[in-house]
Amino acid sequence: MKNLLAGNIIRYRKANGLTQEELGNKLGVTFQAVSKWETEQAMPDITALPQLAKILQISVDQLLGYDAPQNYTGFDYNAVYSKDEYHGGIAPSPECLKIISLLPILPDKNLKVLEICCGEGRNAVFFARCGYEVDAFDMSTAGIEKTKRLADKARVHVNAFKANMMDYRLDCKYDIIYSSSAFHFIRPEFRDEMIADYRKNTSTDGINAFHNVFVEKPFISTHPEFKEQSHPWRSGELLLYYHDWLIEDFSEYIIDQTPGYQCALNQLYARKK
């Protein structure tokens, strides 16, 4: 718990634009005390946790590394995924075919995939069926359960686990890191750290592939409810994070959202060199 707490204090302090001294002043402690918390030399008193969480604009559970509120996206995915049918079907997304064409399975090498926000598991299971070693996470318990059931039905193994994209940080390297329709939930102040974590934990010659990344376009009428629930990127912003990688593909496209509304999206395939 200590390492999770330390990491979360650092992460959310910086996200709120606070120095160690400023956080200490708000809590009535010295900056040296905050420094010790962040370097795992000490832990804050349990009575200080509610105030600390309030200052960092998160819950105590989230501060301690437990589940974040399910509604941070504005959607109740558990309710959607709890239905018997698969919300998005069980066929993989078309972009998965492009990913495996960029980094196909080789006879003498195991390739490892991480899917961020895997939903009900259709893409994770597809990668496993193609012979990749697959880790996949989602914040929805129902989604993870359906991922495991789908993997069992396909007679493949997917290491599916529950985690919050905003808090989860990688502890090993992957050959492919993939996500679709999730990055618009990342607040701008977290993007530098999260993308740096994905880049660092990608193997040489590995692929980062991100799809359906919603971008802000002033000339497109986007549904107001979606604007309230998401944090669209600037056009080309994601590409800048990979300026020093080989860009296999980058594109921008517009889709119909609901009658009268549209969304602009980016997709990126980048290879680490």
C-alpha positions in Angstrom: 0.0 0.0 0.0 2.8 2.4 0.8 4.1 2.5 -2.7 0.6 3.0 -4.2 0.0 5.8 -1.7 3.3 7.5 -2.5 2.7 7.3 -6.2 -0.8 8.7 -5.9 0.3 11.6 -3.8 2.9 12.6 -6.3 0.6 12.1 -9.3 -2.4 14.0 -7.9 -0.3 16.7 -6.3 1.3 17.5 -9.7 -2.1 17.2 -11.4 -3.4 19.9 -9.1 -0.3 22.1 -9.7 0.9 22.0 -6.1 4.5 21.9 -4.9 5.4 19.8 -1.9 5.5 23.0 0.2 2.1 24.2 -1.0 0.6 20.8 -0.2 2.2 20.8 3.2 0.9 24.3 4.0 -2.6 23.2 3.2 -2.3 20.2 5.5 -0.4 22.0 8.2 2.8 19.9 7.8 6.3 20.6 6.5 7.4 20.0 2.9 9.9 17.5 4.4 6.9 15.4 5.7 5.3 15.4 2.2 8.7 14.4 0.7 8.9 11.5 3.1 5.4 10.3 2.0 6.3 10.5 -1.6 9.6 8.6 -1.2 8.0 5.9 1.0 9.9 6.8 4.1 6.8 7.5 6.0 3.0 7.5 5.7 0.5 10.3 6.5 -1.5 9.9 9.7 -4.7 8.1 9.0 -6.7 11.1 10.3 -5.1 13.3 7.6 -6.3 11.1 4.7 -9.7 12.7 4.2 -8.3 16.2 4.1 -5.4 15.1 1.8 -7.9 13.4 -0.6 -10.0 16.5 -0.6 -7.1 18.8 -1.5 -6.1 16.4 -4.3 -9.7 16.2 -5.5 -10.0 12.5 -5.3 -11.6 10.0 -2.9 -9.8 8.3 0.0 -10.2 4.9 -1.7 -8.6 6.3 -4.9 -5.8 7.9 -2.8 -5.0 4.5 -1.3 -5.1 2.7 -4.6 -8.5 1.1 -4.4 -11.2 1.4 -7.0 -11.9 4.9 -8.3 -15.5 5.9 -8.6 -17.1 4.0 -11.4 -18.7 7.2 -12.8 -15.4 9.1 -13.6 -16.3 8.5 -17.2 -19.9 9.6 -16.8 -21.1 6.2 -18.0 -22.2 3.2 -16.0 -20.3 0.5 -17.9 -21.2 -2.1 -15.3 -24.8 -1.7 -16.2 -24.1 -1.9 -19.9 -21.8 -5.0 -19.6 -24.0 -6.8 -17.1 -26.5 -7.7 -19.9 -26.2 -11.1 -21.5 -25.4 -9.9 -25.0 -22.1 -8.4 -25.8 -22.5 -4.7 -26.2 -20.0 -4.4 -29.1 -20.3 -8.0 -30.3 -17.6 -10.6 -30.2 -15.8 -9.9 -33.5 -12.6 -7.9 -33.1 -12.2 -4.3 -34.1 -10.9 -4.0 -37.7 -7.8 -2.1 -36.5 -6.6 -5.2 -34.7 -5.8 -6.8 -38.1 -3.6 -3.9 -38.9 -1.8 -4.2 -35.6 -0.9 -7.9 -36.1 0.2 -7.1 -39.7 2.7 -4.6 -38.2 4.0 -7.0 -35.6 3.1 -10.6 -36.5 3.8 -13.6 -34.3 7.3 -15.2 -35.0 8.2 -18.8 -34.4 11.1 -18.0 -32.1 9.6 -15.1 -30.0 6.6 -14.6 -27.7 4.9 -11.3 -28.2 3.1 -9.6 -25.3 0.0 -7.4 -25.6 -1.6 -5.0 -23.2 -5.1 -3.8 -23.9 -6.1 -0.7 -21.9 -9.8 -0.5 -21.1 -10.7 -3.9 -22.8 -14.4 -3.6 -22.2 -16.0 -7.1 -22.7 -12.8 -8.5 -24.2 -13.4 -9.1 -27.9 -10.1 -7.6 -29.0 -8.1 -9.1 -26.1 -9.4 -12.6 -26.9 -8.7 -12.1 -30.6 -5.0 -11.3 -29.9 -4.8 -14.4 -27.6 -6.4 -16.6 -30.4 -3.6 -15.3 -32.7 -1.0 -16.5 -30.3 0.0 -13.4 -28.4 0.4 -13.3 -24.6 -2.3 -10.9 -23.5 -2.9 -8.8 -20.4 -6.1 -6.7 -20.4 -7.8 -4.5 -17.9 -10.9 -2.5 -17.4 -12.5 -0.7 -14.6 -15.8 -2.6 -15.0 -16.1 -5.8 -13.0 -18.8 -7.0 -15.4 -16.6 -6.3 -18.4 -13.7 -8.4 -16.9 -16.0 -11.3 -16.1 -17.3 -11.3 -19.7 -13.7 -11.1 -21.0 -12.8 -14.2 -19.0 -15.9 -16.1 -20.2 -15.2 -15.2 -23.8 -11.6 -16.4 -23.4 -12.8 -19.6 -21.9 -15.2 -20.2 -24.7 -12.4 -19.6 -27.2 -10.1 -21.9 -25.2 -7.4 -19.3 -24.8 -5.9 -17.5 -21.8 -6.3 -13.7 -21.2 -4.9 -12.2 -18.0 -7.9 -10.0 -17.5 -8.0 -7.9 -14.4 -9.8 -4.9 -12.9 -7.9 -1.6 -12.9 -8.5 2.1 -13.4 -6.7 3.6 -16.4 -6.0 6.8 -14.5 -4.2 5.1 -11.7 -2.7 1.9 -13.2 1.0 2.1 -14.1 2.9 -0.6 -16.0 5.4 -2.9 -14.3 6.8 -4.8 -17.3 7.4 -4.3 -21.0 5.0 -5.0 -23.8 5.4 -5.5 -27.5 2.0 -4.0 -28.2 0.1 -1.5 -26.2 -3.4 -1.0 -27.5 -6.5 1.0 -26.6 -9.7 2.1 -28.3 -12.4 4.7 -27.4 -10.8 5.4 -24.0 -8.2 8.1 -24.3 -10.8 11.0 -24.2 -11.4 10.2 -20.6 -7.7 11.1 -19.7 -7.6 14.6 -18.2 -4.9 16.8 -19.9 -2.8 17.1 -16.8 -2.3 13.3 -16.7 -1.3 12.8 -20.3 2.4 13.5 -20.1 2.9 11.0 -17.3 0.7 8.3 -18.8 2.1 8.4 -22.3 5.6 8.5 -20.9 4.8 5.3 -18.9 3.5 3.5 -22.1 6.5 4.6 -24.1 9.0 3.5 -21.5 7.3 0.1 -21.1 7.2 -0.7 -24.9 9.8 -3.1 -26.2 12.2 -1.9 -29.0 10.4 -2.4 -32.3 7.1 -2.6 -30.4 3.8 -0.9 -31.3 1.6 1.6 -29.5 -1.8 1.7 -31.2 -4.6 4.0 -30.1 -7.9 4.4 -31.8 -11.0 6.5 -31.6 -9.2 9.3 -29.7 -11.8 12.1 -29.7 -10.4 15.5 -30.7 -11.9 19.0 -30.4 -13.1 20.6 -33.6 -14.8 24.0 -33.4 -16.7 23.4 -36.7 -18.3 20.1 -35.5 -21.4 20.0 -33.4 -20.6 17.4 -30.7 -23.4 16.2 -28.3 -23.2 18.5 -25.2 -23.5 15.5 -22.8 -20.4 13.9 -24.4 -18.5 17.2 -23.9 -19.3 17.2 -20.2 -18.1 13.6 -19.8 -14.9 13.7 -21.7 -11.7 15.5 -22.3 -11.1 15.7 -26.1 -7.6 16.1 -27.3 -6.3 18.7 -29.7 -6.0 17.7 -33.3 -2.5 16.1 -33.7 -1.7 16.2 -30.0 -1.3 12.5 -29.7 1.0 12.5 -32.7 3.4 14.9 -30.9 3.9 12.4 -28.1 5.5 10.0 -30.6 7.4 12.5 -32.8 10.6 10.4 -32.2 9.0 7.1 -33.1 8.4 5.6 -36.5 4.8 6.6 -37.4 3.3 3.7 -39.2 0.0 5.5 -39.6 -1.8 8.5 -38.3 -5.2 9.7 -39.5 -8.2 11.9 -38.5 -11.8 11.1 -39.4 -15.3 12.2 -38.6 -18.2 10.0 -37.6 -21.9 10.5 -37.0 -22.6 10.4 -33.3 -26.3 10.8 -32.8 -28.8 12.6 -35.2 -27.5 16.1 -35.6 -24.1 15.5 -33.9 -20.7 14.3 -35.0 -17.3 13.5 -33.5 -13.8 13.9 -34.8 -11.3 11.2 -34.0 -7.6 10.4 -34.4 -5.9 7.0 -34.7 -2.2 6.4 -34.3 0.1 3.4 -35.0 3.6 4.2 -33.8 6.7 1.9 -33.6 9.5 2.3 -31.1 12.9 2.5 -32.6 
